[in-house]
């Protein structure tokens, strides 16, 4: 089930993904607002729409394949998710609301408190923060420089960690994720890979992940492994980092599709 067309890049991305998955599964493709399919629908929507629709279907008692609304609510709020993960003893970048009197040292990372797909993420190299950003709708984080790592998670299965081919300190921005994609390769450091897999499993349990998720970290040259985000409504198409991570971990595409609809 996909969202109606609208002039927003996330809508384009998720509409295309919904069509790909419908072709893979050989099932009909429906648009929100059309009659509900007889089968349990698989929700392939952008995060704001996914949260809204998941909440409505839950209230109405309609079964669907996708993240639980309460899990999305936690993970969509980056401040809440970071505090929960840090409270469990997992390393996270120092994080504060952008209107806090105590923000990390510059340069720092500025991002929307609620959002997805790295929209609005930027490096702010020196202060003070512009007035338009000093609100509870934005977060500021310590600028941790290192290698971005991502793992797919579903049904208790943890994929192999993939390294994103960006120069250390370069944010994995929306443009780099979808328009100028860097290479992805397996993390070769076996100790680091094991640490990332163990941390991803802990985070998935802690945040109550019930469906597909992608867990992102950053690893510094000195051995620090920091949690960045748990996306519980990730892209899950065959070309996604989620699918590549699971395939590298021995979960082939047929099994991935079975778990996605289970």
Buried (B, 14 or more C-beta within 10 A) or exposed (E): BBBEEEEBBBBBBBBEBBBBBBEBEEBEBBEBEEEBEEEBBBBBBBBBBBBBBBBEBBEEEEEBBBBBBEBBBBBBBBBBBBEBBBEBEBBBBBBBBBBEEEBBEBBBBBBBBBBBBBBEBEBBEEEEBEEEBBEEEBBBBBBBEBBBBBBBBBBEBBBBBBBBBBEEEBBBBBEBBBEEEBEBEEBEBEEBBEBBBEBBBBBBEBBBBBBBBBBBBBBBEEEEBBBBBBBBBBBBBBEBBBBBBBBBBEBEEEBBBEBBEE
